[in-house]
Amino acid sequence: MPDLFTDAVTRIEAAYSRLGHRHGWRFLATPRSTLNADATLAVVRLNPGGELVDPSHGVESCESGSAYVHEEWKPSSPGDSPLQLQV
């Protein structure tokens, strides 16, 4: 069985480049281990960072846990931005 995570990241990178996008991307807001063939739920989300890409945030995944809990989305503390609280 192909590695779902690596295959998806490869496809995203290719499309991102081909389409000329420039605002950054992230595949998973969770650790890569959460992606598996038996997953029953997916959350498709917007890019809350807008034009800014925080270099401390992972691109392919958020290995420290849920980005909605563990990341600092400025100007709020980790887990306290309005969007993090809403989700």
C-alpha positions in Angstrom: 0.0 0.0 0.0 1.4 3.4 -0.9 2.2 5.9 1.9 -0.9 8.1 1.9 0.8 11.0 3.6 3.8 11.1 1.2 1.7 10.6 -1.9 -0.7 13.4 -0.8 2.2 15.8 0.0 3.8 15.1 -3.4 0.6 15.8 -5.2 -0.1 19.0 -3.2 3.5 20.3 -3.9 3.1 19.6 -7.6 -0.3 21.4 -7.9 0.9 24.3 -5.7 3.8 24.9 -8.1 1.8 24.3 -11.3 -0.9 26.7 -10.3 1.5 29.4 -9.2 0.2 29.7 -5.6 2.4 31.7 -3.2 0.6 32.0 0.2 1.8 28.7 1.6 0.0 25.5 2.5 -0.4 22.8 5.1 -1.8 19.4 4.5 -2.6 18.3 8.0 -3.3 20.4 11.1 -2.4 17.3 13.1 0.5 14.9 13.2 1.0 12.8 10.1 0.2 9.6 12.1 -3.5 10.7 12.1 -3.9 10.0 8.4 -4.8 6.5 7.7 -7.1 4.5 5.3 -9.7 4.0 8.0 -10.2 7.7 8.8 -13.8 8.6 8.8 -13.6 12.4 9.2 -11.8 15.1 7.4 -11.8 18.9 8.1 -11.2 21.1 5.1 -10.2 24.5 6.4 -9.2 27.9 5.3 -5.7 29.4 5.6 -6.0 31.6 8.7 -2.5 33.0 8.2 -3.4 34.9 5.0 -0.2 36.0 3.3 2.0 35.2 6.2 3.7 31.8 6.6 5.0 31.4 10.1 8.3 29.6 9.8 7.8 27.9 13.2 4.7 26.1 11.9 5.1 22.8 10.0 4.2 22.8 6.3 3.1 19.2 5.7 1.7 18.5 9.2 1.7 19.7 12.8 3.8 17.1 14.6 3.3 18.7 18.0 -0.4 17.9 18.0 -3.4 19.8 16.8 -2.5 23.2 15.4 -5.8 24.4 16.8 -4.5 23.8 20.3 -0.7 24.0 20.2 0.2 26.8 17.7 0.4 30.5 18.3 -1.7 32.3 15.7 -0.7 35.9 16.2 -1.6 38.0 18.0 -3.1 35.4 20.3 -1.5 32.9 22.6 -1.4 29.2 21.6 -4.9 27.9 21.2 -6.5 31.2 21.9 -7.1 32.8 18.5 -10.8 33.3 17.6 -10.6 30.6 14.8 -8.8 28.1 17.1 -11.5 28.6 19.7 -14.3 28.3 17.2 -13.0 25.0 15.8 
